[in-house]
């Protein structure tokens, strides 16, 4: 099926051509919490990897964003030099993290939507340099996705809009997302798109807006708090959600972890903070018009694409600059247009759609040669910049010395106007040319031919000019010069990601009295808890507790009678456990089904508790639901399980559940929780638990 993937800095989107229209896939909507339900968010797949205290391996998508102890964000930005990222005790290259994101999207499509992603058109920023483009392609291929073409994001957005409107004309795409700002002017005539000009800034996006908002919150708080990794992650989510809400609300109350103050932030205050960023974002638009010698009124329409472009101050600034209204968001699909356009392009390439799309090379391709006058290494162009693909080019070269047995042929993607050593130029690989015999340099002249296809394959061939003998003939699929990893190496790092150990669970934040053994009697009258320093992960004489939070929240309630679980009841139970077993490490789990049944008010409280590390919500679709994860963690930590459930289906696999001292029962009466040891009920039949 024709598939398009918008691989974004903060969010990715997948769309497919179905019959005669585009369908955007809700890959991960089951993991989207209620307080993140904004327009089109069900179709977003956060471009994030994370680590969890309850799961082996890395998490991706909304699970990583909302349920990780620590996350790796913006791996796309790091593809330029493939910087390594720290995840638990390992350093992982950005290309492997990106490949993990692609693989997670592919798996979600198969598991949740029963559709396959074997090949795709993948989008990249219009001004992304060669290294980032090739590593994007390599990451997708490592995940098992054949890349039909790399399509510029603004071109894809324009393709989506023109498909819907069935119109022709000259449009400007103002694409400002989480990581980059790209402005492209395109012309659509007789079904053909021509890119007239494109400019952009690769390190300017929603992430920069988030940094400004974060600083604004600190100023309002009056101090810069010291935050743990988990608290800093919680603040990231608060900042992002506040920014999103301020696009539709005049003022928002935001809380900083560790502070009981709610800080009011107004839209005007945020807009004042980012005035210079908005002005910077207009520069690529000015440059495009200047390069073309055009006035704003020569543009037929302006598409505002990407999340950052939807901020009211950004839309106002663009409309003032262009002296015209921009295309309404409901028409141009700002969050999904790029993926939609990529899917349309894939349908065109597959012949499912009767149209024509020309893909061009963004940069010149050539080789490194020695300048005869200066003796310096220079870039020699074989395929010009912006050449329509597929394309073939050829030049003649000769060795500097006689009787060479072999030559190293460097393959470059570069700007001919810049020195070869310019950091923006990118060496793809080095090939070896072998002469059949020693010969004088005038007889060793060869024609170097490049054939470059729209799906990114480069065929390099060298033929001796005098004899026609082929001395080099190679198709390049992996660009592995310097620090660029091969597909096999990326896949090796991906396997390491899959096998990452669990992160340590969040520790309790307060203790009240000296440690007591589990199952000791609680004091008859407990004083109010006094916060002190966090306990060590293991307090001598105290066994960890793993709490079946869903079981406690449902205690005394009947779903058949229309009752709903009580988060307040569960939170009181957690406090009671802290009082009865001071110093114990407490891990609390709830399942997704219980979370969805809470009242809307309590769902918000639950999300706060999850972000603070007080409660862990198991992902929807977890085999065995929360019960299995609770039992696995209890076995790993030699912990006591707090539940009134007998876990009959797990007793054969975990026989220690029937041992004395491994399960605590709970009773809630007149607002008071009581806990005492209990032995789970055995299954009635020998095989009832699977034995």
C-alpha positions, -999 to 999 in steps of 0.1 A, spaced: 0 0 0 13 35 -9 26 50 23 40 83 33 60 90 65 65 125 79 96 119 102 94 149 124 116 164 151 90 161 178 62 141 162 60 117 132 29 109 111 21 80 88 -5 82 60 -16 57 33 -33 60 0 -65 40 2 -86 37 -30 -90 73 -40 -80 93 -10 -55 96 19 -60 80 53 -39 92 82 -31 64 106 -38 67 143 -9 44 152 -7 49 189 -39 66 200 -45 39 227 -16 54 247 -27 90 244 -39 103 278 -70 124 281 -52 156 288 -34 154 255 -65 151 233 -60 181 210 -69 183 173 -50 157 152 -30 145 182 -45 110 178 -26 108 145 8 119 160 35 94 170 61 113 192 96 109 178 109 99 212 126 70 228 123 64 265 132 41 294 107 27 319 110 11 354 85 -16 344 96 -26 308 126 -41 292 140 -23 262 132 12 250 97 27 247 86 47 217 57 70 208 32 82 233 43 55 258 78 71 257 65 106 259 40 101 288 52 70 307 90 71 307 113 79 335 137 95 310 135 103 273 156 109 243 141 137 222 149 153 188 170 125 175 163 139 140 183 170 148 213 149 157 213 129 124 236 156 109 266 141 127 250 110 142 257 122 178 255 94 204 227 96 230 228 82 266 200 57 274 205 40 308 241 26 308 246 28 270 255 53 243 233 49 213 238 67 179 210 90 168 205 69 137 197 38 158 172 57 179 156 70 146 155 34 133 138 24 165 111 50 159 106 38 124 104 2 135 79 11 163 57 29 138 58 -1 115 50 -25 143 21 -4 156 6 -3 121 7 -41 118 -5 -48 154 -31 -21 159 -43 -13 123 -35 -46 105 -17 -28 77 19 -32 65 46 -6 59 72 -23 37 80 8 16 74 45 19 81 80 7 98 97 36 99 134 41 129 155 52 134 193 58 140 211 25 173 225 38 185 193 55 221 185 44 233 153 29 244 136 61 209 140 77 192 128 45 213 97 41 210 88 78 172 92 76 172 68 47 195 44 65 174 44 97 143 36 77 160 8 59 174 -7 91 138 -8 103 128 -28 72 112 0 52 123 5 16 126 42 8 110 50 -25 121 86 -23 130 114 0 106 142 -5 110 178 9 85 185 36 71 217 21 67 200 -12 47 172 5 25 198 22 18 216 -10 10 183 -27 -16 175 0 -32 210 -4 -33 209 -42 -47 174 -42 -76 186 -19 -83 218 -37 -76 206 -73 -61 240 -80 -31 255 -97 -9 284 -88 21 296 -68 21 289 -31 43 295 -2 47 268 24 56 282 59 66 250 76 74 256 113 74 225 135 92 213 165 128 215 152 131 235 120 116 263 100 114 258 62 99 282 37 94 270 2 78 287 -28 63 262 -54 44 264 -86 18 239 -96 9 239 -133 -7 210 -153 -1 186 -125 36 193 -123 52 208 -91 82 230 -95 102 241 -65 112 278 -72 130 286 -40 136 272 -5 153 286 26 153 275 62 168 274 96 176 239 110 178 248 147 147 269 152 114 254 162 89 246 190 118 233 212 132 269 213 97 282 222 96 256 250 129 269 264 117 304 265 84 294 283 104 273 308 125 304 317 94 325 320 80 300 345 112 301 366 111 339 367 75 338 379 85 312 405 113 335 417 140 308 416 155 280 395 145 248 413 168 218 415 150 190 397 155 153 395 155 136 361 118 126 366 108 160 378 126 177 348 107 154 325 74 162 342 82 200 337 89 194 300 54 181 296 38 209 317 57 234 295 46 218 262 10 215 272 9 251 285 22 263 251 -4 243 233 -32 255 254 -21 292 250 -29 289 213 -66 287 222 -67 301 257 -58 336 270 -43 324 302 -32 290 317 -23 279 352 9 258 353 26 240 382 63 233 386 72 200 402 83 204 438 63 236 442 27 240 455 22 272 436 2 275 405 17 301 381 -6 320 357 9 325 322 -9 346 296 -7 344 259 6 380 257 35 371 281 45 341 260 43 361 227 65 388 243 91 361 251 93 348 216 91 380 195 127 376 182 121 339 174 91 348 152 111 376 135 139 350 128 113 326 113 103 353 88 138 356 74 136 325 52 103 339 36 121 372 29 150 354 13 128 332 -9 110 363 -23 142 382 -27 159 353 -46 129 352 -70 125 390 -73 89 385 -62 65 407 -42 42 391 -16 11 397 -38 26 374 -65 19 344 -41 -15 329 -45 -17 313 -11 3 307 21 1 273 39 9 274 76 22 239 84 35 224 116 26 229 153 46 261 159 30 278 129 -4 275 146 5 300 174 -17 331 169 13 354 170 30 335 142 0 335 120 -5 372 125 32 379 117 31 360 85 -2 376 74 12 411 81 44 403 62 25 389 32 -3 415 35 -28 387 30 -47 360 50 -32 326 52 -50 294 42 -73 283 71 -60 254 92 -91 233 85 -83 233 48 -45 227 49 -43 201 77 -13 217 95 -3 186 116 -8 159 90 -3 176 56 33 165 52 25 128 57 -6 131 35 15 146 7 41 119 11 14 92 7 0 110 -24 36 110 -38 39 73 -31 6 66 -49 19 86 -79 52 66 -80 32 33 -77 9 43 -106 -22 43 -83 -28 80 -90 -27 96 -125 -4 125 -119 32 135 -123 57 144 -96 93 153 -103 119 147 -76 152 166 -78 186 163 -63 190 189 -36 228 192 -38 255 185 -64 272 152 -66 308 148 -76 343 137 -65 374 152 -50 400 162 -75 434 180 -74 435 215 -88 463 217 -113 472 253 -104 470 252 -66 476 215 -59 446 217 -35 418 192 -33 386 207 -48 351 195 -55 345 185 -91 308 184 -101 294 154 -120 256 159 -113 244 194 -109 223 207 -80 185 205 -85 188 179 -113 156 160 -120 159 124 -109 168 99 -123 199 116 -137 232 106 -152 264 126 -154 300 120 -165 335 137 -163 370 128 -174 399 125 -149 435 113 -149 459 103 -122 486 128 -112 514 102 -114 524 75 -139 520 38 -133 494 39 -106 479 5 -97 449 19 -80 432 52 -71 408 62 -43 377 78 -56 359 100 -31 322 105 -36 309 138 -24 276 157 -20 286 193 -19 281 230 -28 304 238 -57 307 274 -45 322 263 -12 356 248 -4 356 210 -3 364 210 35 334 231 43 315 214 71 282 216 51 298 193 24 294 156 29 316 128 18 294 98 11 320 71 7 353 62 -9 357 36 -37 387 20 -51 396 21 -88 419 -7 -99 440 -4 -131 445 -37 -151 482 -29 -154 507 -1 -148 504 26 -175 515 62 -181 491 88 -168 480 99 -203 468 63 -210 452 61 -175 426 88 -183 391 75 -173 355 86 -176 337 87 -142 300 82 -146 273 87 -119 237 75 -122 215 87 -94 179 74 -89 149 90 -71 150 62 -45 186 73 -35 207 47 -52 240 59 -68 257 38 -94 294 47 -100 312 35 -131 347 43 -144 358 34 -179 393 38 -194 390 65 -221 414 48 -246 405 11 -243 369 12 -229 379 -12 -201 357 -10 -170 379 -3 -139 352 5 -114 315 -6 -114 297 -3 -81 262 5 -69 262 23 -36 235 16 -11 253 24 21 271 56 26 297 47 52 324 73 51 338 84 85 311 82 112 283 71 89 271 37 101 262 9 78 227 -7 79 241 -37 97 257 -15 124 225 4 129 206 -28 134 232 -40 159 225 -9 180 188 -14 176 191 -49 191 209 -33 220 180 -9 225 156 -38 226 176 -55 253 180 -25 277 174 -34 313 146 -19 333 152 16 348 150 17 386 115 27 396 109 61 412 116 61 449 92 73 477 97 109 484 91 109 522 95 88 553 79 94 586 94 72 614 123 48 617 121 15 596 99 -13 607 97 -48 592 68 -55 568 38 -71 586 46 -54 620 16 -39 637 9 -3 628 10 23 657 -25 29 672 -22 66 666 0 79 638 12 115 639 12 137 607 40 127 584 70 150 584 89 152 551 126 143 553 152 133 528 144 105 503 153 70 516 179 48 500 165 23 475 167 -4 501 162 1 539 175 -27 560 147 -49 574 120 -35 551 108 -55 521 96 -35 490 59 -33 483 43 -37 449 7 -24 450 -21 -35 427 -35 0 424 -65 -10 403 -76 -35 429 -75 -9 457 -92 17 436 -121 -7 429 -124 -20 465 -160 -19 477 -173 -9 442 -193 -29 417 -189 -22 380 -222 -40 373 -240 -14 393 -224 14 373 -198 22 400 -165 38 390 -131 33 406 -118 59 431 -83 74 426 -88 92 459 -93 59 477 -61 45 461 -40 76 471 -53 73 507 -42 36 505 -7 46 494 -4 71 523 -16 44 547 10 20 535 37 46 540 25 51 575 23 14 583 56 4 566 78 34 568 109 33 546 95 6 524 100 11 486 65 13 472 57 7 435 20 12 424 5 0 392 -28 6 376 -41 -7 343 -54 13 313 -89 0 317 -92 14 353 -77 47 342 -103 51 315 -132 46 339 -121 74 363 -140 106 363 -125 133 341 -113 152 372 -96 122 386 -80 113 353 -62 146 354 -50 139 390 -39 104 378 -17 119 350 -1 142 376 6 112 398 21 93 369 44 122 360 55 125 396 64 88 396 38 79 423 19 56 400 28 36 369 1 29 343 6 -2 323 3 2 285 -30 -9 269 -26 -43 254 -1 -56 279 -3 -94 281 -17 -103 315 -25 -66 321 -11 -51 353 -12 -84 372 17 -99 353 39 -68 356 32 -66 393 42 -102 398 73 -99 376 85 -69 396 77 -85 429 97 -116 419 126 -94 407 127 -74 440 116 -102 464 88 -79 472 54 -82 489 23 -77 467 -6 -56 481 -38 -70 466 -71 -88 473 -68 -107 440 -55 -143 441 -38 -142 407 -50 -177 400 -39 -177 364 -3 -168 375 2 -192 404 16 -220 384 42 -197 368 49 -180 402 44 -206 429 59 -182 456 26 -163 455 13 -190 479 42 -186 503 36 -170 537 44 -133 538 43 -126 500 8 -111 498 -9 -83 518 -47 -80 518 -64 -46 521 -96 -35 538 -111 0 536 -136 9 562 -150 43 572 -122 61 555 -94 40 571 -71 14 553 -60 -17 571 -34 -42 557 -27 -77 568 -11 -108 554 -32 -132 534 -27 -164 514 -42 -163 479 -70 -187 470 -58 -217 449 -76 -227 417 -103 -253 422 -91 -276 394 -54 -287 391 -52 -273 356 -71 -241 362 -40 -221 364 -24 -236 333 -4 -264 349 
